[in-house]
Amino acid sequence: MEGSQWVEIDTANEFQPLSEEQTIAQSLAALQDYQTNKTGIGCDRVQEWADSLGSDRLGYLCQNKVRK
């Protein structure tokens, strides 16, 4: 995606730039880990976090998540 910038937050809570390839690799690793271990962050925690930001955009994701 042209004009997009991907970052991760390091252990010092600083933003570190990532390439698109690194972002894809991390996303695929997280998905594989979730599929293997069936653990993740619950929608209630995501909603709480989104609410703390004063934005309802992220909470929307949980309310409209795709179910199998």
Distance bins in CASP14 RR format, pairs under 12 A and 6 or more apart:
PFRMAT RR
TARGET T0000
AUTHOR 0000-0000-0000
RMODE 2
METHOD distances of the structure
MODEL  1
1 19 0 0 0 0 0 1 0 0 0 0 0
1 20 1 0 0 1 0 0 0 0 0 0 0
1 23 0 0 0 0 0 1 0 0 0 0 0
1 24 0 0 0 0 0 1 0 0 0 0 0
2 20 0 0 0 0 0 1 0 0 0 0 0
3 20 0 0 0 0 0 1 0 0 0 0 0
4 17 0 0 0 0 0 1 0 0 0 0 0
4 18 0 0 0 0 0 1 0 0 0 0 0
4 19 0 0 0 0 0 1 0 0 0 0 0
4 20 1 0 0 1 0 0 0 0 0 0 0
4 23 0 0 0 0 1 0 0 0 0 0 0
5 15 0 0 0 0 1 0 0 0 0 0 0
5 16 0 0 0 0 0 1 0 0 0 0 0
5 17 1 0 0 1 0 0 0 0 0 0 0
5 18 0 0 0 0 1 0 0 0 0 0 0
5 19 0 0 0 0 1 0 0 0 0 0 0
5 20 0 0 0 0 1 0 0 0 0 0 0
5 22 0 0 0 0 0 1 0 0 0 0 0
5 23 0 0 0 0 1 0 0 0 0 0 0
6 15 0 0 0 0 0 1 0 0 0 0 0
6 16 0 0 0 0 1 0 0 0 0 0 0
6 17 1 0 0 1 0 0 0 0 0 0 0
6 18 1 0 1 0 0 0 0 0 0 0 0
6 19 1 0 0 1 0 0 0 0 0 0 0
6 20 1 0 0 1 0 0 0 0 0 0 0
6 21 0 0 0 0 1 0 0 0 0 0 0
6 22 1 0 0 1 0 0 0 0 0 0 0
6 23 1 0 1 0 0 0 0 0 0 0 0
6 24 0 0 0 0 1 0 0 0 0 0 0
6 25 0 0 0 0 0 1 0 0 0 0 0
6 26 0 0 0 0 1 0 0 0 0 0 0
6 27 0 0 0 0 1 0 0 0 0 0 0
7 13 0 0 0 0 0 1 0 0 0 0 0
7 14 0 0 0 0 1 0 0 0 0 0 0
7 15 1 0 1 0 0 0 0 0 0 0 0
7 16 1 0 0 1 0 0 0 0 0 0 0
7 17 1 0 1 0 0 0 0 0 0 0 0
7 18 1 0 0 1 0 0 0 0 0 0 0
7 19 0 0 0 0 0 1 0 0 0 0 0
7 20 0 0 0 0 0 1 0 0 0 0 0
7 22 0 0 0 0 0 1 0 0 0 0 0
7 23 0 0 0 0 1 0 0 0 0 0 0
7 26 0 0 0 0 0 1 0 0 0 0 0
8 14 0 0 0 0 1 0 0 0 0 0 0
8 15 1 0 0 1 0 0 0 0 0 0 0
8 16 1 0 1 0 0 0 0 0 0 0 0
8 17 0 0 0 0 1 0 0 0 0 0 0
8 18 1 0 1 0 0 0 0 0 0 0 0
8 19 0 0 0 0 0 1 0 0 0 0 0
8 22 0 0 0 0 1 0 0 0 0 0 0
8 23 0 0 0 0 1 0 0 0 0 0 0
8 25 0 0 0 0 0 1 0 0 0 0 0
8 26 1 0 0 1 0 0 0 0 0 0 0
8 27 0 0 0 0 0 1 0 0 0 0 0
8 30 0 0 0 0 0 1 0 0 0 0 0
9 15 1 0 0 1 0 0 0 0 0 0 0
9 16 1 0 0 1 0 0 0 0 0 0 0
9 17 0 0 0 0 0 1 0 0 0 0 0
9 18 0 0 0 0 0 1 0 0 0 0 0
9 26 0 0 0 0 0 1 0 0 0 0 0
10 16 1 0 1 0 0 0 0 0 0 0 0
10 17 0 0 0 0 0 1 0 0 0 0 0
10 18 0 0 0 0 0 1 0 0 0 0 0
16 22 0 0 0 0 1 0 0 0 0 0 0
16 23 0 0 0 0 0 1 0 0 0 0 0
16 26 0 0 0 0 0 1 0 0 0 0 0
17 23 0 0 0 0 0 1 0 0 0 0 0
18 24 0 0 0 0 1 0 0 0 0 0 0
18 25 0 0 0 0 1 0 0 0 0 0 0
18 26 1 0 0 1 0 0 0 0 0 0 0
18 27 0 0 0 0 0 1 0 0 0 0 0
19 25 0 0 0 0 1 0 0 0 0 0 0
19 26 0 0 0 0 0 1 0 0 0 0 0
20 26 0 0 0 0 0 1 0 0 0 0 0
20 27 0 0 0 0 0 1 0 0 0 0 0
21 27 0 0 0 0 0 1 0 0 0 0 0
21 28 0 0 0 0 0 1 0 0 0 0 0
22 28 0 0 0 0 0 1 0 0 0 0 0
22 29 0 0 0 0 0 1 0 0 0 0 0
23 29 0 0 0 0 0 1 0 0 0 0 0
23 30 0 0 0 0 0 1 0 0 0 0 0
24 30 0 0 0 0 0 1 0 0 0 0 0
24 31 0 0 0 0 0 1 0 0 0 0 0
25 31 0 0 0 0 0 1 0 0 0 0 0
25 32 0 0 0 0 0 1 0 0 0 0 0
26 32 0 0 0 0 0 1 0 0 0 0 0
26 33 0 0 0 0 0 1 0 0 0 0 0
27 33 0 0 0 0 0 1 0 0 0 0 0
27 34 0 0 0 0 0 1 0 0 0 0 0
28 34 0 0 0 0 0 1 0 0 0 0 0
28 35 0 0 0 0 0 1 0 0 0 0 0
29 35 0 0 0 0 0 1 0 0 0 0 0
29 36 0 0 0 0 0 1 0 0 0 0 0
29 37 0 0 0 0 0 1 0 0 0 0 0
30 36 0 0 0 0 0 1 0 0 0 0 0
30 37 0 0 0 0 0 1 0 0 0 0 0
30 39 0 0 0 0 0 1 0 0 0 0 0
30 40 0 0 0 0 1 0 0 0 0 0 0
30 41 0 0 0 0 0 1 0 0 0 0 0
31 37 0 0 0 0 0 1 0 0 0 0 0
31 40 0 0 0 0 0 1 0 0 0 0 0
32 38 0 0 0 0 0 1 0 0 0 0 0
33 39 1 0 0 1 0 0 0 0 0 0 0
33 40 0 0 0 0 1 0 0 0 0 0 0
34 40 1 0 1 0 0 0 0 0 0 0 0
34 41 0 0 0 0 1 0 0 0 0 0 0
34 42 0 0 0 0 0 1 0 0 0 0 0
35 68 0 0 0 0 0 1 0 0 0 0 0
40 46 0 0 0 0 1 0 0 0 0 0 0
41 47 0 0 0 0 0 1 0 0 0 0 0
41 48 0 0 0 0 0 1 0 0 0 0 0
41 49 0 0 0 0 1 0 0 0 0 0 0
41 50 0 0 0 0 0 1 0 0 0 0 0
41 58 0 0 0 0 0 1 0 0 0 0 0
41 61 0 0 0 0 0 1 0 0 0 0 0
41 62 0 0 0 0 1 0 0 0 0 0 0
42 48 0 0 0 0 1 0 0 0 0 0 0
42 49 0 0 0 0 0 1 0 0 0 0 0
42 59 0 0 0 0 0 1 0 0 0 0 0
42 61 0 0 0 0 0 1 0 0 0 0 0
42 62 1 0 0 1 0 0 0 0 0 0 0
42 65 0 0 0 0 0 1 0 0 0 0 0
43 49 0 0 0 0 0 1 0 0 0 0 0
43 50 0 0 0 0 1 0 0 0 0 0 0
43 58 0 0 0 0 0 1 0 0 0 0 0
43 59 1 0 0 1 0 0 0 0 0 0 0
43 60 0 0 0 0 0 1 0 0 0 0 0
43 61 0 0 0 0 1 0 0 0 0 0 0
43 62 1 1 0 0 0 0 0 0 0 0 0
43 63 1 0 0 1 0 0 0 0 0 0 0
43 64 0 0 0 0 0 1 0 0 0 0 0
43 65 1 0 0 1 0 0 0 0 0 0 0
43 67 0 0 0 0 0 1 0 0 0 0 0
44 50 0 0 0 0 0 1 0 0 0 0 0
44 51 0 0 0 0 0 1 0 0 0 0 0
44 59 0 0 0 0 0 1 0 0 0 0 0
44 62 1 0 0 1 0 0 0 0 0 0 0
44 63 0 0 0 0 0 1 0 0 0 0 0
45 51 0 0 0 0 0 1 0 0 0 0 0
45 52 0 0 0 0 0 1 0 0 0 0 0
45 58 0 0 0 0 0 1 0 0 0 0 0
45 59 0 0 0 0 0 1 0 0 0 0 0
45 62 0 0 0 0 1 0 0 0 0 0 0
46 52 0 0 0 0 0 1 0 0 0 0 0
46 53 0 0 0 0 0 1 0 0 0 0 0
46 55 0 0 0 0 0 1 0 0 0 0 0
46 56 0 0 0 0 0 1 0 0 0 0 0
46 57 0 0 0 0 0 1 0 0 0 0 0
46 58 1 0 0 1 0 0 0 0 0 0 0
46 59 1 0 0 1 0 0 0 0 0 0 0
46 60 0 0 0 0 0 1 0 0 0 0 0
46 61 1 0 0 1 0 0 0 0 0 0 0
46 62 1 0 1 0 0 0 0 0 0 0 0
46 63 0 0 0 0 0 1 0 0 0 0 0
46 65 0 0 0 0 1 0 0 0 0 0 0
47 53 0 0 0 0 0 1 0 0 0 0 0
47 54 0 0 0 0 0 1 0 0 0 0 0
47 55 0 0 0 0 0 1 0 0 0 0 0
47 56 0 0 0 0 1 0 0 0 0 0 0
47 57 0 0 0 0 0 1 0 0 0 0 0
47 58 1 0 0 1 0 0 0 0 0 0 0
47 59 1 0 1 0 0 0 0 0 0 0 0
47 60 0 0 0 0 1 0 0 0 0 0 0
47 61 0 0 0 0 1 0 0 0 0 0 0
47 62 1 0 1 0 0 0 0 0 0 0 0
47 63 0 0 0 0 1 0 0 0 0 0 0
47 65 0 0 0 0 0 1 0 0 0 0 0
48 54 0 0 0 0 0 1 0 0 0 0 0
48 58 0 0 0 0 0 1 0 0 0 0 0
48 59 0 0 0 0 1 0 0 0 0 0 0
48 62 0 0 0 0 0 1 0 0 0 0 0
49 55 0 0 0 0 1 0 0 0 0 0 0
49 56 0 0 0 0 0 1 0 0 0 0 0
49 57 0 0 0 0 0 1 0 0 0 0 0
49 58 1 0 0 1 0 0 0 0 0 0 0
49 59 0 0 0 0 1 0 0 0 0 0 0
49 61 0 0 0 0 0 1 0 0 0 0 0
49 62 0 0 0 0 0 1 0 0 0 0 0
50 56 1 0 0 1 0 0 0 0 0 0 0
50 57 1 0 0 1 0 0 0 0 0 0 0
50 58 1 1 0 0 0 0 0 0 0 0 0
50 59 1 0 1 0 0 0 0 0 0 0 0
50 60 0 0 0 0 1 0 0 0 0 0 0
50 61 0 0 0 0 1 0 0 0 0 0 0
50 62 0 0 0 0 1 0 0 0 0 0 0
50 63 0 0 0 0 0 1 0 0 0 0 0
51 57 0 0 0 0 0 1 0 0 0 0 0
51 58 0 0 0 0 1 0 0 0 0 0 0
51 59 1 0 0 1 0 0 0 0 0 0 0
51 60 0 0 0 0 0 1 0 0 0 0 0
51 62 0 0 0 0 0 1 0 0 0 0 0
52 58 0 0 0 0 0 1 0 0 0 0 0
52 59 0 0 0 0 0 1 0 0 0 0 0
53 59 0 0 0 0 1 0 0 0 0 0 0
55 61 0 0 0 0 0 1 0 0 0 0 0
56 62 0 0 0 0 0 1 0 0 0 0 0
56 63 0 0 0 0 1 0 0 0 0 0 0
56 64 0 0 0 0 0 1 0 0 0 0 0
57 63 0 0 0 0 0 1 0 0 0 0 0
57 64 0 0 0 0 0 1 0 0 0 0 0
58 64 0 0 0 0 0 1 0 0 0 0 0
58 65 0 0 0 0 0 1 0 0 0 0 0
59 65 0 0 0 0 1 0 0 0 0 0 0
END
